[in-house]
């Protein structure tokens, strides 16, 4: 029997640099809402899904008061609320080891909370200085007899939905897929008919649940499916889906991804996301990423030294690839989109020039709807207000490219800026030029 | 010939009276597309003048089709109303619906896609795509019409600007049709649908396929090419340097059986006999070599 070992299961609240960044790249403009654990648990509770009872506290006294209302039979769990994984193994700047504590009494909860609130929690997913803990979650532990795995997600292959189930819960499911693929079952759902009784029963039977647990499993699965649809989720992953000695089934840890394109009809979630972001340290977010989001730009900071400004996610990725191929390293992904204004271009330039590692900037634009002279004017406006002391290589092709070159040429000759501007209409040779410029 | 559209295509614009719709109707007309009207619920009966062309506005797609004989619809309706607009087109038995709108919730796309599958009478391209162009014949969407002219190359791509870049690289040869299928998790027309159409199109003699990291569409396309396509295909995949991470989450990778990485896609395409370029220009060079065309 596994007893109250939830400290291992810090909710996978997707540190941005671990999961969100590549997601953004993959699906172009989509971001996923990133919720705190207490928010996920609260939402699941509202849908009638079994989660451990508990509440959020902002003071040690409040934490103790919450603990005194809970059953300590399976232990009392205290978790620092920051949006990062690896909290159990993390370290607080107060000296406390572990952002997740298993306690027996409200007094213990209060003591540990004192060592969490107001301090930074450092885990392998946080910035080196850690993230400020502004609140803690206090909830009941439950004893676990058996751990299962369950996920509901969009299935690209069948352009529908599927449920993934496994009796091998509580561990990395990709490892299970490698070691024991037969332990994972994928059930396709036709969204026109939804999750039928027949499929629900098939899923639960694949998890070898019988009697009372079989009924509860079917009922809980249906609630999870309803939540998936009602919340515009793109994925819900429950791991472990845990069975207690009393034969109840609990979502002990869950990762919920919400489609941000649906926020216009998910007002509660939008608000929750806003609140959640507010309780996270600013250090969680790259300042430039915040600025980019505010300006409607799609920006991700990377490790290299060549700043990139490109229109379109595909061309932006191709630009990063070609820089690497020529021996350079991109400092970022930045897609200014299809209809950028001069002010957006100016902001993009500010962001790039503030990136301290940047040794050269590469502007790569294929003008379609986007006019090349708009980009050129944005560069000129930026140069007037921001000191840009690294070489800027500009490659422009397409709509109004000639106009753009004239503007840039006049600007270079006017001595209004000390900016070193290199114009090159060829994608390949411009990339070569910028890599050389950055190496100097 | 061309695929999906031709010089006889009669196009209606859903959302024509909105700013995006108006802007792109103007561009489509300027590139010679036969735009015959627009649909905006509640604005039926109005007439919009766009650069000297009077276009009637209808409340529904069915009315627009009855009055104009339109056989293609292009959708510029905002995300909130896009699902209803596409369903309206499917109910009207519109043969081809090109959804340009970006930011449609995946649940909505999945819903109208499966609805179209059930009816079996409407092909959807997109959403979140630049549309398609058969240069000199018809231009449905937002692809610039002045990059290149008509020719023997067929192109299918997830990405908009990479489509433009590749058309530019091969502008001296020209294209039968270039299709931007979009990169959303749920899309109406896939790489495979386009590859099949290009294989069956007598005017197309060579095919360029552009992919991106994420999903497993390229891997499935590779299997399809090995089985069905006899015309030469060259490929390009963007995203080799994208930051590492769980691209689709654990469960997603398990369901697709694919890592979703650029390298995985390149390997799959090469195993199917597709030459894959490391850059857009190298891809263009590979195609030239196959076609025996000097630059």
HADDOCK unambig.tbl for C-alpha pairs under 7 A between the chains (distance, minus, plus):
assign (segid A and resid 18 and name CA) (segid B and resid 245 and name CA) 5.86 0.50 0.50
assign (segid A and resid 19 and name CA) (segid B and resid 245 and name CA) 5.83 0.50 0.50
assign (segid A and resid 19 and name CA) (segid B and resid 246 and name CA) 6.06 0.50 0.50
assign (segid A and resid 22 and name CA) (segid B and resid 242 and name CA) 6.83 0.50 0.50
assign (segid A and resid 22 and name CA) (segid B and resid 243 and name CA) 5.98 0.50 0.50
assign (segid A and resid 22 and name CA) (segid B and resid 244 and name CA) 6.91 0.50 0.50
assign (segid A and resid 22 and name CA) (segid B and resid 245 and name CA) 6.19 0.50 0.50
assign (segid A and resid 22 and name CA) (segid B and resid 247 and name CA) 6.00 0.50 0.50
assign (segid A and resid 23 and name CA) (segid B and resid 247 and name CA) 6.02 0.50 0.50
assign (segid A and resid 26 and name CA) (segid B and resid 213 and name CA) 6.04 0.50 0.50
assign (segid A and resid 26 and name CA) (segid B and resid 214 and name CA) 5.34 0.50 0.50
assign (segid A and resid 27 and name CA) (segid B and resid 183 and name CA) 6.29 0.50 0.50
assign (segid A and resid 27 and name CA) (segid B and resid 184 and name CA) 6.04 0.50 0.50
assign (segid A and resid 151 and name CA) (segid B and resid 251 and name CA) 6.82 0.50 0.50
assign (segid A and resid 156 and name CA) (segid B and resid 185 and name CA) 5.91 0.50 0.50
assign (segid A and resid 156 and name CA) (segid B and resid 186 and name CA) 6.30 0.50 0.50
assign (segid A and resid 157 and name CA) (segid B and resid 256 and name CA) 6.87 0.50 0.50
assign (segid A and resid 159 and name CA) (segid B and resid 110 and name CA) 6.56 0.50 0.50
assign (segid A and resid 159 and name CA) (segid B and resid 186 and name CA) 5.76 0.50 0.50
assign (segid A and resid 160 and name CA) (segid B and resid 110 and name CA) 6.42 0.50 0.50
assign (segid A and resid 173 and name CA) (segid B and resid 250 and name CA) 6.65 0.50 0.50
assign (segid A and resid 174 and name CA) (segid B and resid 250 and name CA) 6.03 0.50 0.50
assign (segid A and resid 177 and name CA) (segid B and resid 254 and name CA) 6.91 0.50 0.50
assign (segid A and resid 232 and name CA) (segid B and resid 107 and name CA) 6.41 0.50 0.50
assign (segid A and resid 259 and name CA) (segid B and resid 105 and name CA) 6.60 0.50 0.50
assign (segid A and resid 261 and name CA) (segid B and resid 103 and name CA) 5.23 0.50 0.50
assign (segid A and resid 261 and name CA) (segid B and resid 104 and name CA) 6.08 0.50 0.50
assign (segid A and resid 261 and name CA) (segid B and resid 105 and name CA) 5.01 0.50 0.50
assign (segid A and resid 262 and name CA) (segid B and resid 105 and name CA) 5.05 0.50 0.50
assign (segid A and resid 312 and name CA) (segid B and resid 160 and name CA) 6.76 0.50 0.50
assign (segid A and resid 312 and name CA) (segid B and resid 161 and name CA) 5.52 0.50 0.50
assign (segid A and resid 314 and name CA) (segid B and resid 159 and name CA) 5.15 0.50 0.50
assign (segid A and resid 314 and name CA) (segid B and resid 161 and name CA) 6.59 0.50 0.50
assign (segid A and resid 314 and name CA) (segid B and resid 162 and name CA) 5.85 0.50 0.50
assign (segid A and resid 314 and name CA) (segid B and resid 212 and name CA) 6.95 0.50 0.50
assign (segid A and resid 314 and name CA) (segid B and resid 238 and name CA) 6.33 0.50 0.50
assign (segid A and resid 315 and name CA) (segid B and resid 161 and name CA) 5.77 0.50 0.50
assign (segid A and resid 315 and name CA) (segid B and resid 162 and name CA) 5.28 0.50 0.50
assign (segid A and resid 317 and name CA) (segid B and resid 238 and name CA) 5.62 0.50 0.50
assign (segid A and resid 317 and name CA) (segid B and resid 239 and name CA) 5.00 0.50 0.50
assign (segid A and resid 317 and name CA) (segid B and resid 242 and name CA) 6.95 0.50 0.50
assign (segid A and resid 318 and name CA) (segid B and resid 238 and name CA) 5.07 0.50 0.50
assign (segid A and resid 318 and name CA) (segid B and resid 239 and name CA) 6.42 0.50 0.50
assign (segid A and resid 320 and name CA) (segid B and resid 241 and name CA) 6.31 0.50 0.50
assign (segid A and resid 321 and name CA) (segid B and resid 239 and name CA) 6.54 0.50 0.50
assign (segid A and resid 321 and name CA) (segid B and resid 240 and name CA) 5.85 0.50 0.50
assign (segid A and resid 321 and name CA) (segid B and resid 241 and name CA) 5.46 0.50 0.50
assign (segid A and resid 322 and name CA) (segid B and resid 279 and name CA) 6.47 0.50 0.50
assign (segid A and resid 366 and name CA) (segid B and resid 161 and name CA) 6.53 0.50 0.50
assign (segid A and resid 366 and name CA) (segid B and resid 165 and name CA) 6.88 0.50 0.50
assign (segid A and resid 368 and name CA) (segid B and resid 144 and name CA) 5.41 0.50 0.50
